[in-house]
Amino acid sequence: MKKLVYETMYILRPDMTEEQTEVAIAKYQNFLRENSAEVIETQHRGKRRLAYEIGKHREGIYIQMNYTCDGKIVAALERNMRLSEEVIRYLTIKQEVREPQPEPAVVEA
């Protein structure tokens, strides 16, 4: 099965300590690795103000993960996030990876 590139952005509760945040990030990275996904990059974007209140929270800790896997793993990851009390919002998008195009040869007159 062909592996596709995905990006998941999730928001953790703002009252989590730095240590709890690192544990949560590691939990989702390990989940992906255990299910034969390859984590390309994880960015901890820090605590930011939300555009609107989510469950009485005005701020959240933003985390972005880029990884390759097949689509079934994404559904399982999102299910874990939905059942988790630490994640207040998540969104996964499929990245469009373009094959590099050869540059046209320049013909001199």
N, CA, C and O atoms as CSV, one atom per row, in Angstrom:
chain,resi,resn,atom,element,x,y,z
A,1,MET,N,N,0.843,-1.180,0.000
A,1,MET,CA,C,0.000,0.000,0.000
A,1,MET,C,C,0.890,1.246,0.000
A,1,MET,O,O,1.904,1.307,0.696
A,2,LYS,N,N,0.490,2.222,-0.785
A,2,LYS,CA,C,1.271,3.446,-0.903
A,2,LYS,C,C,1.105,4.313,0.338
A,2,LYS,O,O,-0.003,4.528,0.829
A,3,LYS,N,N,2.248,4.809,0.833
A,3,LYS,CA,C,2.201,5.691,1.990
A,3,LYS,C,C,2.106,7.129,1.516
A,3,LYS,O,O,2.796,7.537,0.581
A,4,LEU,N,N,1.242,7.891,2.172
A,4,LEU,CA,C,1.034,9.291,1.832
A,4,LEU,C,C,1.570,10.173,2.947
A,4,LEU,O,O,1.779,9.713,4.069
A,5,VAL,N,N,1.789,11.441,2.630
A,5,VAL,CA,C,2.286,12.394,3.620
A,5,VAL,C,C,1.099,13.137,4.230
A,5,VAL,O,O,0.251,13.669,3.514
A,6,TYR,N,N,1.051,13.164,5.566
A,6,TYR,CA,C,-0.023,13.836,6.294
A,6,TYR,C,C,0.563,14.867,7.245
A,6,TYR,O,O,1.717,14.775,7.663
A,7,GLU,N,N,-0.267,15.854,7.576
A,7,GLU,CA,C,0.087,16.842,8.590
A,7,GLU,C,C,-1.065,16.891,9.579
A,7,GLU,O,O,-2.212,17.127,9.199
A,8,THR,N,N,-0.756,16.667,10.851
A,8,THR,CA,C,-1.763,16.782,11.910
A,8,THR,C,C,-1.360,17.933,12.815
A,8,THR,O,O,-0.257,17.957,13.361
A,9,MET,N,N,-2.265,18.881,12.964
A,9,MET,CA,C,-2.079,19.984,13.903
A,9,MET,C,C,-3.040,19.713,15.048
A,9,MET,O,O,-4.239,19.540,14.830
A,10,TYR,N,N,-2.518,19.675,16.264
A,10,TYR,CA,C,-3.417,19.483,17.400
A,10,TYR,C,C,-3.105,20.495,18.488
A,10,TYR,O,O,-1.991,21.010,18.588
A,11,ILE,N,N,-4.125,20.767,19.308
A,11,ILE,CA,C,-4.018,21.772,20.361
A,11,ILE,C,C,-4.221,21.078,21.704
A,11,ILE,O,O,-5.236,20.418,21.932
A,12,LEU,N,N,-3.242,21.238,22.583
A,12,LEU,CA,C,-3.313,20.665,23.921
A,12,LEU,C,C,-3.859,21.700,24.903
A,12,LEU,O,O,-3.794,22.902,24.646
A,13,ARG,N,N,-4.389,21.234,26.012
A,13,ARG,CA,C,-4.904,22.131,27.053
A,13,ARG,C,C,-3.805,23.090,27.507
A,13,ARG,O,O,-2.652,22.678,27.630
A,14,PRO,N,N,-4.132,24.350,27.756
A,14,PRO,CA,C,-3.109,25.331,28.144
A,14,PRO,C,C,-2.576,25.160,29.559
A,14,PRO,O,O,-1.523,25.705,29.888
A,15,ASP,N,N,-3.293,24.403,30.412
A,15,ASP,CA,C,-2.845,24.243,31.804
A,15,ASP,C,C,-1.849,23.105,31.983
A,15,ASP,O,O,-1.477,22.788,33.113
A,16,MET,N,N,-1.406,22.481,30.885
A,16,MET,CA,C,-0.433,21.392,30.973
A,16,MET,C,C,0.965,21.959,31.191
A,16,MET,O,O,1.323,22.996,30.633
A,17,THR,N,N,1.758,21.255,32.020
A,17,THR,CA,C,3.140,21.681,32.243
A,17,THR,C,C,3.979,21.303,31.024
A,17,THR,O,O,3.531,20.558,30.153
A,18,GLU,N,N,5.198,21.828,30.976
A,18,GLU,CA,C,6.105,21.498,29.866
A,18,GLU,C,C,6.371,19.996,29.816
A,18,GLU,O,O,6.433,19.404,28.739
A,19,GLU,N,N,6.527,19.383,30.994
A,19,GLU,CA,C,6.782,17.941,31.063
A,19,GLU,C,C,5.581,17.146,30.537
A,19,GLU,O,O,5.750,16.193,29.776
A,20,GLN,N,N,4.370,17.540,30.946
A,20,GLN,CA,C,3.159,16.858,30.465
A,20,GLN,C,C,3.018,17.023,28.953
A,20,GLN,O,O,2.579,16.101,28.266
A,21,THR,N,N,3.384,18.184,28.438
A,21,THR,CA,C,3.316,18.450,27.001
A,21,THR,C,C,4.258,17.524,26.252
A,21,THR,O,O,3.880,16.937,25.239
A,22,GLU,N,N,5.499,17.388,26.751
A,22,GLU,CA,C,6.481,16.508,26.105
A,22,GLU,C,C,6.013,15.053,26.122
A,22,GLU,O,O,6.225,14.321,25.156
A,23,VAL,N,N,5.374,14.633,27.224
A,23,VAL,CA,C,4.854,13.264,27.324
A,23,VAL,C,C,3.743,13.048,26.286
A,23,VAL,O,O,3.692,12.003,25.637
A,24,ALA,N,N,2.863,14.034,26.133
A,24,ALA,CA,C,1.766,13.928,25.159
A,24,ALA,C,C,2.314,13.863,23.734
A,24,ALA,O,O,1.842,13.061,22.928
A,25,ILE,N,N,3.303,14.697,23.417
A,25,ILE,CA,C,3.909,14.687,22.081
A,25,ILE,C,C,4.535,13.319,21.812
A,25,ILE,O,O,4.331,12.739,20.746
A,26,ALA,N,N,5.291,12.810,22.774
A,26,ALA,CA,C,5.945,11.501,22.622
A,26,ALA,C,C,4.913,10.387,22.452
A,26,ALA,O,O,5.137,9.437,21.702
A,27,LYS,N,N,3.783,10.507,23.151
A,27,LYS,CA,C,2.728,9.488,23.065
A,27,LYS,C,C,2.214,9.344,21.629
A,27,LYS,O,O,2.061,8.231,21.127
A,28,TYR,N,N,1.951,10.481,20.973
A,28,TYR,CA,C,1.423,10.415,19.610
A,28,TYR,C,C,2.497,10.045,18.595
A,28,TYR,O,O,2.203,9.374,17.607
A,29,GLN,N,N,3.736,10.470,18.823
A,29,GLN,CA,C,4.835,10.053,17.941
A,29,GLN,C,C,5.031,8.542,18.036
A,29,GLN,O,O,5.179,7.870,17.015
A,30,ASN,N,N,5.034,8.007,19.253
A,30,ASN,CA,C,5.211,6.566,19.452
A,30,ASN,C,C,4.061,5.778,18.849
A,30,ASN,O,O,4.271,4.708,18.279
A,31,PHE,N,N,2.832,6.307,18.974
A,31,PHE,CA,C,1.686,5.633,18.371
A,31,PHE,C,C,1.902,5.477,16.866
A,31,PHE,O,O,1.657,4.408,16.307
A,32,LEU,N,N,2.363,6.547,16.212
A,32,LEU,CA,C,2.602,6.492,14.770
A,32,LEU,C,C,3.708,5.494,14.438
A,32,LEU,O,O,3.563,4.688,13.518
A,33,ARG,N,N,4.812,5.543,15.182
A,33,ARG,CA,C,5.936,4.623,14.915
A,33,ARG,C,C,5.521,3.169,15.112
A,33,ARG,O,O,5.911,2.305,14.327
A,34,GLU,N,N,4.735,2.889,16.151
A,34,GLU,CA,C,4.281,1.522,16.422
A,34,GLU,C,C,3.380,0.998,15.314
A,34,GLU,O,O,3.256,-0.214,15.140
A,35,ASN,N,N,2.755,1.887,14.569
A,35,ASN,CA,C,1.865,1.498,13.476
A,35,ASN,C,C,2.527,1.704,12.117
A,35,ASN,O,O,1.849,1.970,11.124
A,36,SER,N,N,3.842,1.582,12.077
A,36,SER,CA,C,4.676,1.627,10.868
A,36,SER,C,C,4.589,2.942,10.084
A,36,SER,O,O,4.762,2.952,8.865
A,37,ALA,N,N,4.328,4.023,10.769
A,37,ALA,CA,C,4.373,5.343,10.134
A,37,ALA,C,C,5.764,5.922,10.367
A,37,ALA,O,O,6.459,5.540,11.309
A,38,GLU,N,N,6.155,6.837,9.505
A,38,GLU,CA,C,7.444,7.499,9.661
A,38,GLU,C,C,7.202,8.959,10.013
A,38,GLU,O,O,6.637,9.710,9.218
A,39,VAL,N,N,7.630,9.357,11.204
A,39,VAL,CA,C,7.466,10.743,11.634
A,39,VAL,C,C,8.581,11.560,10.985
A,39,VAL,O,O,9.762,11.330,11.249
A,40,ILE,N,N,8.203,12.509,10.140
A,40,ILE,CA,C,9.178,13.328,9.435
A,40,ILE,C,C,9.618,14.494,10.312
A,40,ILE,O,O,10.811,14.772,10.437
A,41,GLU,N,N,8.645,15.173,10.919
A,41,GLU,CA,C,8.955,16.373,11.685
A,41,GLU,C,C,7.844,16.640,12.698
A,41,GLU,O,O,6.665,16.425,12.415
A,42,THR,N,N,8.235,17.111,13.878
A,42,THR,CA,C,7.275,17.546,14.893
A,42,THR,C,C,7.698,18.926,15.359
A,42,THR,O,O,8.849,19.135,15.741
A,43,GLN,N,N,6.768,19.864,15.326
A,43,GLN,CA,C,7.063,21.234,15.746
A,43,GLN,C,C,6.179,21.600,16.933
A,43,GLN,O,O,4.954,21.502,16.872
A,44,HIS,N,N,6.826,22.022,18.007
A,44,HIS,CA,C,6.123,22.505,19.194
A,44,HIS,C,C,5.998,24.017,19.000
A,44,HIS,O,O,6.983,24.740,19.150
A,45,ARG,N,N,4.818,24.494,18.673
A,45,ARG,CA,C,4.630,25.904,18.323
A,45,ARG,C,C,4.295,26.785,19.522
A,45,ARG,O,O,4.131,27.996,19.380
A,46,GLY,N,N,4.193,26.177,20.695
A,46,GLY,CA,C,4.005,26.960,21.912
A,46,GLY,C,C,2.557,27.311,22.203
A,46,GLY,O,O,1.639,26.932,21.476
A,47,LYS,N,N,2.384,28.057,23.308
A,47,LYS,CA,C,1.050,28.447,23.764
A,47,LYS,C,C,0.612,29.695,23.003
A,47,LYS,O,O,1.342,30.684,22.928
A,48,ARG,N,N,-0.589,29.628,22.445
A,48,ARG,CA,C,-1.135,30.758,21.689
A,48,ARG,C,C,-2.592,30.972,22.056
A,48,ARG,O,O,-3.269,30.071,22.552
A,49,ARG,N,N,-3.050,32.168,21.803
A,49,ARG,CA,C,-4.447,32.508,22.048
A,49,ARG,C,C,-5.300,31.886,20.939
A,49,ARG,O,O,-4.941,31.944,19.763
A,50,LEU,N,N,-6.428,31.293,21.324
A,50,LEU,CA,C,-7.345,30.678,20.365
A,50,LEU,C,C,-8.215,31.751,19.715
A,50,LEU,O,O,-8.460,32.801,20.311
A,51,ALA,N,N,-8.673,31.493,18.517
A,51,ALA,CA,C,-9.557,32.425,17.820
A,51,ALA,C,C,-10.911,32.512,18.525
A,51,ALA,O,O,-11.570,33.552,18.499
A,52,TYR,N,N,-11.315,31.407,19.153
A,52,TYR,CA,C,-12.565,31.373,19.908
A,52,TYR,C,C,-12.398,30.375,21.046
A,52,TYR,O,O,-11.510,29.523,21.012
A,53,GLU,N,N,-13.244,30.486,22.037
A,53,GLU,CA,C,-13.146,29.635,23.218
A,53,GLU,C,C,-13.519,28.194,22.872
A,53,GLU,O,O,-14.524,27.944,22.206
A,54,ILE,N,N,-12.693,27.246,23.335
A,54,ILE,CA,C,-12.966,25.819,23.145
A,54,ILE,C,C,-13.010,25.182,24.527
A,54,ILE,O,O,-11.983,25.082,25.199
A,55,GLY,N,N,-14.170,24.760,24.945
A,55,GLY,CA,C,-14.312,24.107,26.249
A,55,GLY,C,C,-13.776,24.937,27.399
A,55,GLY,O,O,-13.054,24.421,28.253
A,56,LYS,N,N,-14.112,26.194,27.433
A,56,LYS,CA,C,-13.703,27.153,28.470
A,56,LYS,C,C,-12.210,27.503,28.429
A,56,LYS,O,O,-11.692,28.108,29.368
A,57,HIS,N,N,-11.520,27.127,27.353
A,57,HIS,CA,C,-10.106,27.470,27.202
A,57,HIS,C,C,-9.981,28.624,26.216
A,57,HIS,O,O,-10.571,28.598,25.136
A,58,ARG,N,N,-9.208,29.633,26.597
A,58,ARG,CA,C,-8.951,30.780,25.715
A,58,ARG,C,C,-7.609,30.656,24.999
A,58,ARG,O,O,-7.357,31.358,24.020
A,59,GLU,N,N,-6.732,29.748,25.496
A,59,GLU,CA,C,-5.421,29.518,24.902
A,59,GLU,C,C,-5.237,28.025,24.694
A,59,GLU,O,O,-6.002,27.210,25.209
A,60,GLY,N,N,-4.203,27.681,23.928
A,60,GLY,CA,C,-3.886,26.278,23.715
A,60,GLY,C,C,-2.435,26.132,23.322
A,60,GLY,O,O,-1.805,27.090,22.872
A,61,ILE,N,N,-1.897,24.922,23.492
A,61,ILE,CA,C,-0.522,24.617,23.103
A,61,ILE,C,C,-0.576,23.917,21.755
A,61,ILE,O,O,-1.110,22.814,21.641
A,62,TYR,N,N,-0.018,24.566,20.728
A,62,TYR,CA,C,-0.102,24.072,19.360
A,62,TYR,C,C,1.064,23.141,19.039
A,62,TYR,O,O,2.220,23.461,19.317
A,63,ILE,N,N,0.749,21.981,18.450
A,63,ILE,CA,C,1.750,21.006,18.029
A,63,ILE,C,C,1.431,20.617,16.584
A,63,ILE,O,O,0.274,20.372,16.241
A,64,GLN,N,N,2.461,20.562,15.746
A,64,GLN,CA,C,2.288,20.154,14.346
A,64,GLN,C,C,3.174,18.943,14.079
A,64,GLN,O,O,4.369,18.965,14.372
A,65,MET,N,N,2.580,17.878,13.516
A,65,MET,CA,C,3.328,16.672,13.151
A,65,MET,C,C,3.174,16.408,11.665
A,65,MET,O,O,2.064,16.443,11.135
A,66,ASN,N,N,4.279,16.146,10.995
A,66,ASN,CA,C,4.265,15.722,9.602
A,66,ASN,C,C,4.785,14.286,9.570
A,66,ASN,O,O,5.799,13.977,10.196
A,67,TYR,N,N,4.094,13.412,8.843
A,67,TYR,CA,C,4.464,12.000,8.836
A,67,TYR,C,C,3.943,11.323,7.577
A,67,TYR,O,O,3.073,11.853,6.886
A,68,THR,N,N,4.491,10.136,7.288
A,68,THR,CA,C,4.003,9.326,6.176
A,68,THR,C,C,3.397,8.048,6.745
A,68,THR,O,O,3.939,7.445,7.671
A,69,CYS,N,N,2.269,7.650,6.177
A,69,CYS,CA,C,1.602,6.414,6.591
A,69,CYS,C,C,0.471,6.137,5.612
A,69,CYS,O,O,0.226,6.920,4.694
A,70,ASP,N,N,-0.223,5.007,5.815
A,70,ASP,CA,C,-1.436,4.805,5.026
A,70,ASP,C,C,-2.620,5.370,5.817
A,70,ASP,O,O,-2.511,5.611,7.019
A,71,GLY,N,N,-3.731,5.576,5.146
A,71,GLY,CA,C,-4.864,6.306,5.715
A,71,GLY,C,C,-5.508,5.692,6.944
A,71,GLY,O,O,-6.101,6.412,7.747
A,72,LYS,N,N,-5.406,4.368,7.113
A,72,LYS,CA,C,-6.045,3.711,8.253
A,72,LYS,C,C,-5.444,4.179,9.574
A,72,LYS,O,O,-6.143,4.267,10.583
A,73,ILE,N,N,-4.154,4.477,9.564
A,73,ILE,CA,C,-3.477,4.902,10.789
A,73,ILE,C,C,-3.963,6.287,11.210
A,73,ILE,O,O,-4.061,6.569,12.404
A,74,VAL,N,N,-4.266,7.150,10.245
A,74,VAL,CA,C,-4.754,8.499,10.551
A,74,VAL,C,C,-6.062,8.408,11.337
A,74,VAL,O,O,-6.253,9.136,12.312
A,75,ALA,N,N,-6.951,7.528,10.922
A,75,ALA,CA,C,-8.237,7.369,11.619
A,75,ALA,C,C,-8.020,6.909,13.057
A,75,ALA,O,O,-8.699,7.383,13.967
A,76,ALA,N,N,-7.084,5.992,13.268
A,76,ALA,CA,C,-6.795,5.498,14.618
A,76,ALA,C,C,-6.157,6.597,15.474
A,76,ALA,O,O,-6.471,6.723,16.657
A,77,LEU,N,N,-5.265,7.388,14.878
A,77,LEU,CA,C,-4.638,8.500,15.601
A,77,LEU,C,C,-5.695,9.516,16.028
A,77,LEU,O,O,-5.698,9.966,17.174
A,78,GLU,N,N,-6.584,9.873,15.117
A,78,GLU,CA,C,-7.630,10.842,15.439
A,78,GLU,C,C,-8.586,10.303,16.501
A,78,GLU,O,O,-9.088,11.065,17.327
A,79,ARG,N,N,-8.836,9.009,16.485
A,79,ARG,CA,C,-9.690,8.404,17.516
A,79,ARG,C,C,-9.025,8.548,18.880
A,79,ARG,O,O,-9.684,8.886,19.862
A,80,ASN,N,N,-7.711,8.291,18.942
A,80,ASN,CA,C,-6.969,8.465,20.200
A,80,ASN,C,C,-7.059,9.902,20.691
A,80,ASN,O,O,-7.239,10.144,21.885
A,81,MET,N,N,-6.934,10.855,19.775
A,81,MET,CA,C,-6.987,12.273,20.155
A,81,MET,C,C,-8.386,12.663,20.633
A,81,MET,O,O,-8.536,13.428,21.586
A,82,ARG,N,N,-9.397,12.133,19.966
A,82,ARG,CA,C,-10.783,12.442,20.336
A,82,ARG,C,C,-11.095,11.931,21.746
A,82,ARG,O,O,-11.816,12.589,22.495
A,83,LEU,N,N,-10.559,10.768,22.112
A,83,LEU,CA,C,-10.821,10.168,23.425
A,83,LEU,C,C,-9.924,10.748,24.520
A,83,LEU,O,O,-10.173,10.533,25.707
A,84,SER,N,N,-8.892,11.476,24.127
A,84,SER,CA,C,-7.948,12.034,25.089
A,84,SER,C,C,-8.505,13.304,25.732
A,84,SER,O,O,-9.180,14.098,25.076
A,85,GLU,N,N,-8.219,13.484,27.010
A,85,GLU,CA,C,-8.656,14.700,27.697
A,85,GLU,C,C,-7.667,15.840,27.510
A,85,GLU,O,O,-7.994,16.994,27.790
A,86,GLU,N,N,-6.456,15.531,27.036
A,86,GLU,CA,C,-5.439,16.574,26.887
A,86,GLU,C,C,-5.553,17.326,25.563
A,86,GLU,O,O,-5.106,18.469,25.468
A,87,VAL,N,N,-6.140,16.707,24.542
A,87,VAL,CA,C,-6.275,17.344,23.227
A,87,VAL,C,C,-7.639,18.027,23.155
A,87,VAL,O,O,-8.673,17.384,23.340
A,88,ILE,N,N,-7.635,19.342,22.883
A,88,ILE,CA,C,-8.913,20.053,22.806
A,88,ILE,C,C,-9.376,20.239,21.361
A,88,ILE,O,O,-10.555,20.502,21.124
A,89,ARG,N,N,-8.466,20.107,20.393
A,89,ARG,CA,C,-8.840,20.206,18.980
A,89,ARG,C,C,-7.727,19.603,18.123
A,89,ARG,O,O,-6.555,19.679,18.490
A,90,TYR,N,N,-8.086,19.005,16.982
A,90,TYR,CA,C,-7.086,18.457,16.069
A,90,TYR,C,C,-7.597,18.564,14.641
A,90,TYR,O,O,-8.801,18.663,14.404
A,91,LEU,N,N,-6.680,18.544,13.707
A,91,LEU,CA,C,-7.028,18.577,12.291
A,91,LEU,C,C,-5.922,17.890,11.510
A,91,LEU,O,O,-4.743,18.187,11.704
A,92,THR,N,N,-6.298,16.969,10.626
A,92,THR,CA,C,-5.325,16.273,9.788
A,92,THR,C,C,-5.615,16.587,8.332
A,92,THR,O,O,-6.759,16.517,7.884
A,93,ILE,N,N,-4.566,16.934,7.600
A,93,ILE,CA,C,-4.708,17.152,6.165
A,93,ILE,C,C,-3.697,16.289,5.421
A,93,ILE,O,O,-2.614,15.996,5.929
A,94,LYS,N,N,-4.067,15.893,4.220
A,94,LYS,CA,C,-3.171,15.118,3.382
A,94,LYS,C,C,-2.348,16.097,2.556
A,94,LYS,O,O,-2.896,16.957,1.867
A,95,GLN,N,N,-1.043,15.960,2.630
A,95,GLN,CA,C,-0.150,16.841,1.884
A,95,GLN,C,C,-0.076,16.370,0.439
A,95,GLN,O,O,-0.063,15.171,0.161
A,96,GLU,N,N,-0.029,17.310,-0.451
A,96,GLU,CA,C,0.146,16.964,-1.857
A,96,GLU,C,C,1.633,17.021,-2.158
A,96,GLU,O,O,2.247,18.087,-2.114
A,97,VAL,N,N,2.201,15.871,-2.463
A,97,VAL,CA,C,3.630,15.800,-2.760
A,97,VAL,C,C,3.784,15.698,-4.267
A,97,VAL,O,O,3.344,14.730,-4.887
A,98,ARG,N,N,4.408,16.697,-4.838
A,98,ARG,CA,C,4.606,16.713,-6.287
A,98,ARG,C,C,5.942,16.086,-6.628
A,98,ARG,O,O,6.947,16.313,-5.954
A,99,GLU,N,N,5.932,15.293,-7.688
A,99,GLU,CA,C,7.186,14.716,-8.175
A,99,GLU,C,C,8.002,15.830,-8.808
A,99,GLU,O,O,7.449,16.680,-9.505
A,100,PRO,N,N,9.318,15.840,-8.575
A,100,PRO,CA,C,10.128,16.894,-9.186
A,100,PRO,C,C,10.087,16.786,-10.707
A,100,PRO,O,O,10.271,15.710,-11.277
A,101,GLN,N,N,9.844,17.922,-11.346
A,101,GLN,CA,C,9.768,17.955,-12.809
A,101,GLN,C,C,11.148,18.321,-13.361
A,101,GLN,O,O,11.809,19.218,-12.839
A,102,PRO,N,N,11.575,17.635,-14.403
A,102,PRO,CA,C,12.863,18.029,-14.997
A,102,PRO,C,C,12.735,19.410,-15.648
A,102,PRO,O,O,11.724,19.735,-16.271
A,103,GLU,N,N,13.782,20.202,-15.484
A,103,GLU,CA,C,13.746,21.528,-16.070
A,103,GLU,C,C,13.947,21.429,-17.573
A,103,GLU,O,O,14.770,20.643,-18.040
A,104,PRO,N,N,13.192,22.229,-18.340
A,104,PRO,CA,C,13.351,22.166,-19.790
A,104,PRO,C,C,14.747,22.643,-20.191
A,104,PRO,O,O,15.288,23.598,-19.633
A,105,ALA,N,N,15.306,21.949,-21.171
A,105,ALA,CA,C,16.657,22.287,-21.645
A,105,ALA,C,C,16.591,23.613,-22.407
A,105,ALA,O,O,15.667,23.853,-23.185
A,106,VAL,N,N,17.573,24.451,-22.171
A,106,VAL,CA,C,17.635,25.738,-22.846
A,106,VAL,C,C,18.419,25.537,-24.144
A,106,VAL,O,O,19.566,25.090,-24.132
A,107,VAL,N,N,17.777,25.876,-25.254
A,107,VAL,CA,C,18.418,25.729,-26.567
A,107,VAL,C,C,18.927,27.098,-27.004
A,107,VAL,O,O,18.164,28.058,-27.111
A,108,GLU,N,N,20.243,27.168,-27.256
A,108,GLU,CA,C,20.804,28.433,-27.697
A,108,GLU,C,C,20.770,28.504,-29.214
A,108,GLU,O,O,21.015,27.513,-29.902
A,109,ALA,N,N,20.460,29.700,-29.732
A,109,ALA,CA,C,20.354,29.876,-31.181
A,109,ALA,C,C,21.690,30.134,-31.810
A,109,ALA,O,O,21.777,30.305,-33.025
